[in-house]
Amino acid sequence: MPEEKQTDQETEESENSAINALNKDVNDNVMATLKHPSLRFLVDALASEVEIAAADYELRIKAIAHSLTGMPATEALLKVDMAMTACMDAGENPFQAFSEEGFRRIRKLVGWLVLLTVDLASPSGRDGLNAMKAGTLRIDIAAETKLGVEVLVAYLFKNAAQLRIDPNEKFSLNSGYGHGIGDLTINVDPDDRLRYLLTNLYKELHILDPKEQDLKALAVHLNTTIKIRKTVHKENHYLLIEKNGSFSEEGLRGLLQRLDYHMNNLATITFDTSGRVLKISEPELAAYLFDIFRKIPS
């Protein structure tokens, strides 16, 4: 019995440690993002929103980052939204308030702040942490939507979440790089099925058909590309498999075995909509995000 209590205590300490690490990561990256010259007007507006009066610019950014990451994530997003609006209302053309780089940095700022909504004590949060500690790229997540998957995966990858408004669904947000597996009811041969998936992945990464048809060479190219995109460009690439998709368990198992062999840099996330991985509901978070992203030129 005492041993079980010790295990619970160790679990709690591990979760608290992960939460502290998450808050520090977000704080450091929010501060680094705000330092970019393209966001100088936003920094001034945020200083007003969070009532920071430091005269020194560097100290002001540090205080703003500390304030944003110390409040509930939805409140921080609201502060960013209000600061953006103040900047855009100040000029004749709202979309000239920020350069293209400035809007890109705002996306990144929001992508870091949403990580504060991750519930690391949830079953999916714990499973994700354990999987990453064990060095595996196969993770099961129970989330409400793909938005929650992207936010948790971004935290596990230690990158900002990559979010955008879905042009086909007005009030929907898509994750940036959650790749589908396609129709697994076709191409019954296991190698053909893998080639079909990798070919589609190549098209999504490069916007063109692959010249290379050899399966091993195609996998080597994609592994290297994903590694570069992840480490250099901080993109969260992963294969997203919905558990209620149109495929047999045997077919999926065979595919995952081949992916383990050929694609050691591609994470595979299986998810269903039976649980919650964030501290707030995903529709609520989506509403905050939509109001920000609708101001950003696509």
Phi, psi and omega in degrees: 000310176304325181295324180293320178298320178299319179297316178298319180295318179296322178297315180297317180296321179296318179294317179297320178297318180294321179296316178298319179295319178299312181299320179293317178301312181296314180302312182297320183282328173297316179298315180296322180293317182292339181289345183293136183304333182292347182249019183300316179295324178294321178300316179298318181291322178294322178302321177292318183295320183259008174059054175255126185246012182300130181286322180290128187297317180296317179294325179296315179297317180299317181292322178296313180300316180297320180292313182297319183277353178265351179254166176305144186303321181295324177293320178297318178296322178295321178297317177297316179302313182293322178293318176301313181300317179299318179294319184286331179283343185285338183249174180288322179246111184304324185281356175264003179294330180228148174286173176303320178294323179298314178296323178296321179291327177294319175304317181294318178302313178296321179298329176281318184295326181293340178297337179291350178274351182295131176261096184289347178273352178290157178306317180292322178297315179294315180298320180296315178299315180296321179296317181291323177296325180279353178079019179265151178252017179247113186229135173261131181229130171257110182226169178284318182213181177293338177300313179296324178299312182298318182295316179293315181298320178301317177297314182297326178278352182061042176233165172291147174292140179255110187233150177205157175284132178288117183295339181271340179232104192309320185250031181244147175244134178257150169286155186290317191223034174275103187274140178280167181259356180077189182273107182276007176275350178252173181054067187297325179300128184305318180291323177295322180296317178294317179299320178300314180295313182293326177296316178295321178296319178300316180298321180291326181281325188244355181058033175200166180284146178288140175281329183279125180257340179294127186300315182295316180294321178297317179296318179299315180299313183292320177302314181293317180299314181295321177298316179295314181298325182285313186277323183270312185262358176058041178265142182262085181268131178202158177269126185252118184241115176279130187295337179263022181288173184269081176201159177273153178300321179295317179297319179294318180300316179296321179294315181296324177298318179289325176295320177302323183281317188266329191237074184283353178256359184256114177288145176242119182249118172258134183216155171226173187258035185264000185215185179232134181245352180250162180287339178237168180289147181294323174300324178294314178298319180300324180295317177298316183292319182299320182294331175283310187290335179292344178271350184261124179301136182278000000 
